[in-house]
Amino acid sequence: MTSQWIEVVNPWDLSPVGRVAQRPWAQIDAWLEQAHQQVRQVQPKRPMHQRIAILEAIIKQMQGQSGELALLIASEGGKPLMDAQVEVARAIDGVRLCIEELGHLAGAQIPMDRTAAGAGRSAYSLKEPIGVVVAVSAFNHPLNLIVHQVAPAIAVGCPIVVKPAATTPLCCERFVQFAHQAGLAVEELLYAPCDNDTAERMVTDPRVAFFSFIGSARVGWMLRSKLAPGTRCALEHGGAAPVIVDASADLATVLPALLKGGFYHAGQVCVSVQRVFAHHTIARQLAEQLASAAQALKVGNAVEADTEVGPLITPREVARVASWVSDAVDQGGELLCGGKVITTSGVSEATAYAPTVVWDPPASATLSQNEVFGPVVAVFPYSDLAQAIAQANALPYAFQAACFSQDVAVVNQVVAGIDASAVMINDHTAFRVDWMPFAGRRHSGYGVGGIGHTMADMTQDKLVVQRSEP
């Protein structure tokens, strides 16, 4: 990265993919002022039918370029092409969902005559756009995350400035182009790749009404602490997703689910399977079968059609994951597969990490304590279910969790006891559809994501109370 340009590379072989110009603060400042003044004007805002037409036009453009978008996701983000194609379809559905949710985003009638004090009055509420939105996004779903942050703002009528991840700015740029070509004015949506100092200045500006952040807990909580008074926010961080596998579980169901949930996008997912607590009667068998299946996954360049696991986003992340696995093994964990860095021909640094399964690393290991955000799954045997739940809850992160069991009593105990915002039964922790609430507890986030929930966050209620003539 230079002071003027962000150079984008394929994380597999570090070959150039593109470049984008960074926005200086002066340009962002001018846009914020223009957007702020637009929000404060009394004149009618863009009507709903026009916003729907813009979203429909965006959908048509995305459908027409779906193949190019999938290749762009794979090229700049390292997500295997087969998964990138799914992301494009999901992103298109996400824009469509914004249109559908507009039909449900409405005010309400408020009964006033419950006591004599309210008699003779009628009341109703209106939904209004909250104001200027700033969105800071992450690299791991470079198109779909942008849809989740930007399309809801378009739908409800908020001007928005979006900063993509520095490693994956091209999908965001393409989506913004679609929006402008669909009829959204530049002053309604600004594409703002920028350096960290400029981003912090933008986020904490008092003209910002709502801040949407997807990224690390360290950065998210820091920025929240600096928000101007009155700025609302939603933070989506990561977790260290726990899975409990009971002795009654069907391993034929468990294994493919854990394989996908743990190694999808090389584990670079905020709810990726990381900690599997399996009953001691089946734990070793489960771990060895998972390791055997993980070894068979093809690691390679994400743009190749048969690649199942791509690179990590930067060589620095490869080195970090490798050090965590080494630490876990040095402290007594057993390496069942993987544990190897992968260096691409012609590249001096390792860019990928082999899918890895570690047996029973100690609780003190970094791998047991923090979100690995890489293709590593740890399997822990347990004898007592309550103890396994306590281990699952021991970290300061709480996002999605899972339980595999055919025993209703076990399922009920896990659902009641585990600290998670969502519990998947007989499915992996990374399952999600975009209309469900998606939220991290404790260190894992603040607020509730999901298309409809984000649209609600980007609006505010205005109550109208009318006194009738006597």
Phi, psi and omega per residue, in radians:
M1 nan 2.368 3.041
T2 -1.896 -3.112 -3.126
S3 -1.249 -0.378 -3.103
Q4 -1.895 -0.477 -2.994
W5 -2.249 2.597 2.946
I6 -1.870 2.061 3.111
E7 -1.574 2.209 -3.080
V8 -1.833 2.282 -3.118
V9 -2.202 2.737 2.975
N10 -1.262 2.112 -3.058
P11 -1.175 -0.208 3.122
W12 -1.325 -0.909 -3.093
D13 -2.080 0.109 3.123
L14 1.036 0.443 3.088
S15 -1.387 2.593 -3.093
P16 -1.112 2.422 3.080
V17 -2.009 -0.608 -3.121
G18 3.030 -3.066 3.090
R19 -2.611 2.648 3.073
V20 -2.336 2.598 3.121
A21 -1.434 2.408 3.064
Q22 -1.374 2.520 3.099
R23 -1.513 2.270 3.053
P24 -1.355 2.798 -3.131
W25 -1.034 -0.660 -3.096
A26 -1.010 -0.680 -3.136
Q27 -1.247 -0.747 3.117
I28 -1.146 -0.708 3.120
D29 -1.040 -0.778 3.134
A30 -1.122 -0.698 3.135
W31 -1.150 -0.766 3.132
L32 -1.021 -0.710 3.139
E33 -1.155 -0.750 3.127
Q34 -1.106 -0.778 -3.138
A35 -1.159 -0.700 3.132
H36 -1.090 -0.757 3.123
Q37 -1.168 -0.620 3.106
Q38 -1.097 -0.725 3.134
V39 -1.112 -0.654 -3.051
R40 -1.398 -0.211 -3.131
Q41 -1.201 2.561 -3.105
V42 -1.402 -0.371 -3.053
Q43 -1.020 2.639 -3.103
P44 -1.011 2.458 3.101
K45 -1.392 2.994 3.122
R46 -1.003 2.172 -3.097
P47 -1.175 2.794 -3.043
M48 -1.030 -0.718 -3.062
H49 -1.114 -0.537 3.073
Q50 -1.255 -0.675 3.097
R51 -1.137 -0.691 3.083
I52 -1.087 -0.740 3.132
A53 -1.079 -0.681 3.103
I54 -1.123 -0.801 3.131
L55 -1.111 -0.692 3.103
E56 -1.116 -0.674 3.108
A57 -1.161 -0.649 3.079
I58 -1.091 -0.762 3.129
I59 -1.014 -0.788 -3.128
K60 -1.075 -0.714 3.126
Q61 -1.167 -0.699 3.118
M62 -1.145 -0.720 3.106
Q63 -1.104 -0.679 -3.137
G64 -1.211 -0.386 -3.113
Q65 -2.102 0.483 -3.036
S66 -1.071 -0.705 3.125
G67 -1.123 -0.754 3.113
E68 -1.129 -0.694 3.139
L69 -1.121 -0.725 3.117
A70 -1.095 -0.737 3.123
L71 -1.144 -0.624 3.118
L72 -1.176 -0.708 3.077
I73 -1.045 -0.815 -3.135
A74 -1.140 -0.690 -3.060
S75 -1.226 -0.817 -3.063
E76 -1.574 -0.436 -3.045
G77 -1.892 -0.255 3.137
G78 1.343 0.222 3.073
K79 -1.406 2.259 -3.128
P80 -0.894 2.485 -3.040
L81 -0.965 -0.665 -3.134
M82 -1.090 -0.614 3.099
D83 -1.428 -0.547 3.098
A84 -1.120 -0.632 3.096
Q85 -1.122 -0.671 3.082
V86 -1.143 -0.686 3.139
E87 -1.094 -0.704 3.126
V88 -1.088 -0.823 3.128
A89 -1.043 -0.703 3.140
R90 -1.173 -0.692 3.130
A91 -1.131 -0.700 3.086
I92 -1.081 -0.781 3.099
D93 -1.094 -0.570 3.123
G94 -1.129 -0.721 3.083
V95 -1.139 -0.712 3.104
R96 -1.095 -0.647 3.130
L97 -1.119 -0.596 3.075
C98 -1.025 -0.725 3.118
I99 -1.114 -0.782 -3.129
E100 -1.110 -0.719 -3.098
E101 -1.180 -0.465 3.096
L102 -1.017 -0.556 3.122
G103 -1.210 -0.302 -3.121
H104 -1.855 -0.191 -3.088
L105 -1.504 1.673 -3.018
A106 -2.542 2.794 3.051
G107 -1.325 -2.960 -3.082
A108 -2.547 2.727 2.994
Q109 -1.436 2.369 -3.118
I110 -1.938 2.046 3.112
P111 -1.165 2.326 -3.046
M112 -1.944 -0.309 -3.024
D113 -1.710 0.552 3.078
R114 -1.182 -0.463 3.008
T115 -2.326 2.957 -3.127
A116 -1.120 -0.471 -3.110
A117 -1.092 -0.513 -3.112
G118 -1.704 -0.025 -3.081
A119 -1.082 2.545 3.121
G120 1.420 0.213 3.127
R121 -2.265 2.619 2.996
S122 -2.155 2.675 -3.083
A123 -2.584 2.564 3.046
Y124 -2.624 2.771 3.130
S125 -1.952 2.657 3.090
L126 -2.065 2.626 3.032
K127 -1.764 2.192 3.118
E128 -2.174 2.583 3.061
P129 -1.053 2.451 -3.010
I130 -1.256 -0.477 -3.106
G131 2.334 -2.673 -3.076
V132 -1.227 2.306 3.133
V133 -1.948 2.388 2.972
V134 -2.027 2.238 3.133
A135 -2.085 2.252 3.038
V136 -2.041 2.160 -2.946
S137 -1.985 2.998 -3.103
A138 -1.933 2.995 -3.014
F139 -1.528 -0.391 -2.820
N140 -1.325 -0.383 2.991
H141 -2.304 1.343 -2.871
P142 -1.179 -0.277 3.050
L143 -1.809 -0.833 -3.028
N144 -1.184 -0.628 3.097
L145 -1.143 -0.655 3.099
I146 -1.102 -0.734 3.080
V147 -1.024 -0.771 -3.103
H148 -1.127 -0.512 -3.088
Q149 -1.668 -0.619 -3.008
V150 -1.655 -0.781 -3.080
A151 -1.048 -0.691 3.065
P152 -1.058 -0.647 3.109
A153 -1.147 -0.719 3.071
I154 -1.058 -0.762 -3.066
A155 -1.082 -0.745 -3.063
V156 -1.586 -0.162 3.053
G157 1.671 0.435 3.084
C158 -1.647 2.338 2.939
P159 -1.169 2.513 -3.027
I160 -2.479 2.448 2.987
V161 -2.012 2.312 -3.044
V162 -2.144 2.272 3.045
K163 -1.914 1.981 3.097
P164 -1.387 2.930 3.001
A165 -1.090 2.499 -3.099
A166 -1.115 -0.454 -3.133
T167 -1.428 -0.378 -3.065
T168 -2.384 1.111 -3.101
P169 -1.566 -0.129 -2.953
L170 -1.351 -0.677 3.090
C171 -1.101 -0.715 3.106
C172 -1.079 -0.785 3.125
E173 -1.024 -0.739 -3.140
R174 -1.122 -0.739 -3.138
F175 -1.124 -0.723 3.110
V176 -1.094 -0.694 3.074
Q177 -1.064 -0.737 3.088
F178 -1.010 -0.779 -3.100
A179 -1.122 -0.740 3.124
H180 -1.171 -0.703 3.106
Q181 -1.168 -0.436 3.124
A182 -1.397 -0.163 3.075
G183 2.109 -0.027 3.099
L184 -1.365 2.287 -3.106
A185 -1.285 2.695 3.134
V186 -1.027 -0.619 3.140
E187 -1.262 -0.134 3.081
E188 -1.674 -0.342 -3.133
L189 -2.629 2.015 -3.140
L190 -1.971 2.239 3.034
Y191 -1.517 2.102 -2.940
A192 -2.362 1.135 2.926
P193 -1.092 2.364 -3.064
C194 -2.803 2.971 3.108
D195 -1.346 2.971 -3.028
N196 -1.130 -0.668 -3.141
D197 -1.123 -0.741 3.108
T198 -1.139 -0.706 3.134
A199 -1.072 -0.766 3.134
E200 -1.120 -0.700 3.116
R201 -1.096 -0.689 -3.141
M202 -1.173 -0.816 -3.083
V203 -1.104 -0.699 -3.023
T204 -1.593 0.113 3.142
D205 -1.162 2.411 -3.101
P206 -1.182 -0.221 3.104
R207 -1.407 -0.113 -3.124
V208 -1.484 2.228 3.141
A209 -1.652 -0.547 -3.097
F210 -2.523 2.364 -3.123
F211 -2.075 2.134 3.102
S212 -1.933 2.155 -3.081
F213 -2.274 2.318 2.984
I214 -2.236 2.070 -3.093
G215 2.895 -2.738 -3.027
S216 -1.248 2.626 3.118
A217 -1.108 -0.672 -3.125
R218 -1.007 -0.830 -3.114
V219 -1.294 -0.733 -3.086
G220 -1.073 -0.848 -3.132
W221 -1.185 -0.595 3.095
M222 -1.092 -0.815 -3.136
L223 -1.144 -0.684 3.129
R224 -1.053 -0.655 -3.119
S225 -1.166 -0.292 -3.087
K226 -1.883 0.061 -3.120
L227 -1.087 2.579 3.084
A228 -1.173 2.635 3.091
P229 -0.948 2.290 3.118
G230 1.694 -0.305 3.133
T231 -1.287 2.146 3.062
R232 -1.493 2.873 -3.121
C233 -2.713 2.826 2.958
A234 -2.387 2.231 -3.108
L235 -2.076 2.258 3.071
E236 -2.108 1.931 -3.122
H237 -1.928 -2.780 -3.106
G238 -1.862 -3.049 3.109
G239 -2.540 -2.880 3.021
A240 -2.434 1.240 -2.815
A241 -0.943 2.181 3.097
P242 -1.633 2.515 3.059
V243 -2.237 2.281 3.067
I244 -1.902 2.179 -3.124
V245 -2.011 1.943 -3.116
D246 -1.393 2.793 -3.138
A247 -1.068 -0.436 -3.120
S248 -1.455 -0.070 -3.050
A249 -1.152 2.588 3.092
D250 -1.521 1.873 -3.069
L251 -1.106 -0.435 3.087
A252 -1.143 -0.454 3.046
T253 -1.531 -0.680 -3.051
V254 -1.139 -0.850 -2.976
L255 -1.051 -0.923 3.131
P256 -1.102 -0.547 3.121
A257 -1.190 -0.792 3.122
L258 -1.156 -0.646 3.131
L259 -1.068 -0.791 3.128
K260 -1.240 -0.795 -3.088
G261 -1.179 -0.469 -3.114
G262 -1.584 -0.542 -2.990
F263 -2.050 0.005 3.022
Y264 -1.015 2.290 -3.106
H265 0.882 0.715 3.116
A266 0.929 0.588 3.093
G267 1.289 0.162 -3.094
Q268 -1.566 1.049 -3.107
V269 -2.382 2.406 -3.016
C270 -1.163 -0.300 3.104
V271 -2.118 0.469 3.128
S272 -1.104 2.476 3.066
V273 -1.021 2.180 3.136
Q274 -2.266 -0.745 -3.073
R275 -2.082 1.984 -3.135
V276 -1.897 2.065 3.089
F277 -1.810 1.883 -3.041
A278 -1.998 2.493 3.122
H279 -1.006 2.423 -2.984
H280 -1.035 -0.407 -3.129
T281 -1.276 -0.340 -3.127
I282 -2.203 -0.082 -2.960
A283 -1.070 -0.839 -3.090
R284 -1.149 -0.734 3.100
Q285 -1.046 -0.797 3.131
L286 -1.060 -0.794 -3.098
A287 -1.108 -0.751 -3.113
E288 -1.207 -0.665 3.104
Q289 -1.203 -0.660 3.084
L290 -1.118 -0.734 3.119
A291 -1.103 -0.726 3.128
S292 -1.080 -0.751 3.127
A293 -1.196 -0.653 -3.140
A294 -1.149 -0.664 3.117
Q295 -1.089 -0.482 -3.096
A296 -1.432 -0.187 3.141
L297 -1.189 2.424 3.123
K298 -1.504 2.099 3.064
V299 -1.697 2.301 -3.120
G300 -3.057 -2.920 3.109
N301 -1.150 2.237 -3.043
A302 -1.088 -0.404 -3.081
V303 -1.360 -0.173 3.114
E304 -1.476 2.367 -2.960
A305 -1.086 -0.504 -3.071
D306 -1.699 0.076 3.097
T307 -1.224 2.290 3.134
E308 -1.829 -0.536 3.101
V309 -2.282 2.147 -3.116
G310 -1.654 -2.902 -3.136
P311 -1.350 2.960 2.885
L312 -1.432 2.851 -2.931
I313 -1.155 -0.550 3.088
T314 -2.517 2.718 3.059
P315 -1.016 -0.548 3.109
R316 -1.065 -0.654 3.098
E317 -1.172 -0.624 3.073
V318 -1.056 -0.816 -3.137
A319 -1.093 -0.676 3.136
R320 -1.134 -0.859 -3.137
V321 -1.051 -0.748 3.132
A322 -1.051 -0.699 -3.132
S323 -1.187 -0.626 3.120
W324 -1.152 -0.737 3.130
V325 -1.155 -0.749 3.109
S326 -1.047 -0.737 3.119
D327 -1.076 -0.747 -3.130
A328 -1.121 -0.721 3.141
V329 -1.231 -0.719 3.119
D330 -1.055 -0.538 -3.121
Q331 -1.538 0.015 3.048
G332 2.156 -0.119 3.059
G333 -1.210 2.643 -3.123
E334 -1.849 2.209 3.134
L335 -1.436 1.984 -3.125
L336 -1.605 -0.484 3.047
C337 -2.846 2.833 3.064
G338 1.340 -2.375 -3.099
G339 1.273 0.376 -3.072
K340 -2.210 2.422 2.987
V341 -1.460 2.681 -3.110
I342 -2.151 2.153 -3.140
T343 -1.880 2.224 3.127
T344 -1.338 2.540 3.099
S345 -0.983 2.269 3.104
G346 1.521 -0.035 -3.136
V347 -2.000 2.307 -3.057
S348 -1.357 -0.430 -3.103
E349 -1.846 2.636 3.052
A350 -1.212 2.362 -3.096
T351 -2.033 -0.171 -3.127
A352 -2.418 2.864 3.131
Y353 -2.334 2.321 -3.091
A354 -1.132 2.439 3.066
P355 -0.922 2.274 -2.908
T356 -2.257 2.392 3.014
V357 -2.158 2.227 3.139
V358 -2.035 2.269 -3.133
W359 -1.594 2.103 2.950
D360 0.857 0.984 3.025
P361 -1.185 2.638 -3.109
P362 -1.166 2.743 -3.117
A363 -1.101 -0.391 -3.124
S364 -1.401 -0.244 -3.114
A365 -1.149 2.547 3.103
T366 -0.991 -0.681 3.133
L367 -1.048 -0.554 -3.140
S368 -1.468 -0.236 -2.997
Q369 -1.865 -0.408 -2.981
N370 -2.355 2.846 3.086
E371 -1.238 2.112 -3.066
V372 -1.370 -0.573 -3.128
F373 0.872 0.820 3.120
G374 -2.759 3.084 -3.026
P375 -1.424 1.118 -3.079
V376 -2.359 2.252 3.086
V377 -2.160 2.296 3.066
A378 -1.848 2.370 3.135
V379 -2.015 2.207 -3.110
F380 -2.075 2.235 3.049
P381 -1.395 2.598 3.069
Y382 -2.432 2.708 3.060
S383 -1.938 -0.615 -3.089
D384 -1.937 2.158 -3.069
L385 -1.101 -0.712 -3.141
A386 -1.070 -0.647 3.110
Q387 -1.185 -0.688 3.107
A388 -1.097 -0.713 3.096
I389 -1.115 -0.712 3.121
A390 -1.101 -0.702 3.077
Q391 -1.118 -0.717 3.123
A392 -1.082 -0.589 -3.093
N393 -1.550 -0.010 -2.953
A394 -1.277 -0.317 -3.085
L395 -1.597 2.803 3.140
P396 -1.350 0.035 -3.138
Y397 -1.774 2.500 3.090
A398 -2.654 1.919 -3.129
F399 -2.301 -2.060 3.119
Q400 -1.640 2.576 3.130
A401 -2.338 3.027 -3.121
A402 -2.549 2.727 3.073
C403 -2.450 2.232 3.045
F404 -1.909 2.048 -3.121
S405 -2.918 2.627 2.995
Q406 -1.799 0.059 -3.072
D407 -1.777 2.016 -3.085
V408 -1.079 -0.644 -3.138
A409 -1.119 -0.692 3.098
V410 -1.140 -0.814 3.131
V411 -1.001 -0.809 -3.123
N412 -1.099 -0.685 3.138
Q413 -1.156 -0.709 3.129
V414 -1.179 -0.808 -3.136
V415 -1.030 -0.739 -3.114
A416 -1.257 -0.595 -2.973
G417 -1.684 -0.458 -3.006
I418 -1.423 2.445 -3.134
D419 -1.561 1.725 -3.106
A420 -2.723 2.676 3.085
S421 -1.438 -0.317 3.091
A422 -2.657 2.438 3.119
V423 -2.130 2.103 3.115
M424 -1.598 2.241 3.132
I425 -1.773 2.112 -3.110
N426 1.001 0.665 3.048
D427 -2.676 2.852 -3.075
H428 -1.430 2.888 -3.035
T429 -1.202 -0.367 -3.052
A430 -1.527 0.087 3.107
F431 -1.142 2.430 3.071
R432 -2.838 2.449 2.834
V433 -2.068 2.701 -2.844
D434 -1.450 -0.011 3.049
W435 -1.763 -0.128 3.119
M436 -1.428 2.662 3.049
P437 -1.117 2.467 -3.076
F438 -2.396 1.895 -2.961
A439 -2.582 2.471 3.008
G440 -1.700 2.452 3.036
R441 -1.707 2.838 3.085
R442 0.882 -2.207 -3.077
H443 -1.211 -0.226 -3.007
S444 -1.427 -0.064 3.077
G445 2.735 -3.115 -3.093
Y446 -2.587 2.229 -3.097
G447 1.542 -3.117 -3.069
V448 -2.157 2.215 3.075
G449 -1.619 -3.016 -2.975
G450 1.847 2.468 -2.982
I451 -0.898 -0.945 -3.088
G452 -1.118 -0.690 -3.138
H453 -1.169 -0.673 3.111
T454 -1.163 -0.698 3.080
M455 -1.069 -0.703 3.099
A456 -1.123 -0.699 3.106
D457 -1.080 -0.550 -3.068
M458 -1.561 0.200 3.021
T459 -2.162 2.899 3.040
Q460 -2.424 2.646 -3.089
D461 -1.517 2.483 2.965
K462 -2.169 2.133 -3.120
L463 -1.620 2.331 3.066
V464 -1.999 2.112 3.123
V465 -2.056 2.099 -3.049
Q466 -2.008 2.205 3.111
R467 -1.604 2.225 -3.138
S468 -1.370 2.607 3.050
E469 -1.165 2.450 3.127
P470 -1.158 nan nan
